[in-house]
């Protein structure tokens, strides 16, 4: 494992725990407020995330 990527986690997460997190994959259903925040936090500790959200983003300028 490249220790420089995980240097900000020293003291919070042990090297063994960091290794386990870096090998984990999490599926998050819904990327609204809670799902988006959860995804952001998990990515910051290098957990792979698969995001599932049925919403369609439409950009309309009706002003």
C-alpha positions as CSV (number, residue, x, y, z in Angstrom):
1,X,0.0,0.0,0.0
2,X,1.2,3.5,-0.8
3,X,1.5,5.1,2.6
4,X,1.6,8.7,1.3
5,X,-2.0,8.5,0.1
6,X,-3.2,7.5,3.6
7,X,-1.0,9.9,5.6
8,X,-3.9,12.1,6.7
9,X,-5.5,9.1,8.3
10,X,-2.6,8.3,10.7
11,X,-3.9,8.3,14.3
12,X,-7.5,7.9,13.3
13,X,-7.3,4.5,11.5
14,X,-4.7,1.9,12.0
15,X,-2.7,0.6,9.0
16,X,-4.6,-2.7,9.2
17,X,-8.0,-0.9,9.2
18,X,-6.8,1.3,6.3
19,X,-5.8,-1.8,4.3
20,X,-9.3,-3.3,4.9
21,X,-11.0,0.0,3.9
22,X,-9.0,0.3,0.7
23,X,-10.1,-3.2,-0.4
24,X,-13.8,-2.6,0.4
25,X,-16.5,-1.7,-2.0
26,X,-19.8,-0.1,-0.9
27,X,-23.0,0.4,-2.9
28,X,-25.0,3.5,-2.0
29,X,-28.6,3.6,-3.2
30,X,-29.7,7.2,-3.6
31,X,-27.3,10.2,-3.9
32,X,-29.4,12.8,-2.3
33,X,-28.3,14.7,0.7
34,X,-27.4,11.7,2.9
35,X,-26.1,9.5,0.1
36,X,-24.0,12.2,-1.4
37,X,-22.4,13.1,2.0
38,X,-21.8,9.4,2.7
39,X,-20.1,8.9,-0.7
40,X,-17.9,11.9,-0.1
41,X,-16.7,10.6,3.3
42,X,-16.0,7.1,2.0
43,X,-14.1,8.3,-1.0
44,X,-11.9,10.5,1.3
45,X,-10.7,7.3,3.1
46,X,-10.3,5.5,-0.3
47,X,-13.3,3.2,-0.2
48,X,-14.6,2.2,-3.6
49,X,-18.2,3.3,-4.1
50,X,-20.9,2.3,-6.6
51,X,-23.6,4.9,-6.7
52,X,-27.2,4.0,-7.7
53,X,-29.7,6.7,-8.2
54,X,-32.7,6.6,-10.6
55,X,-33.1,10.4,-10.9
56,X,-32.5,12.1,-14.2
57,X,-30.7,15.4,-14.2
58,X,-32.3,17.9,-16.6
59,X,-30.8,21.4,-17.1
60,X,-33.5,23.9,-18.1
61,X,-33.3,27.6,-18.1
62,X,-36.9,29.0,-18.0
63,X,-36.1,32.4,-16.5
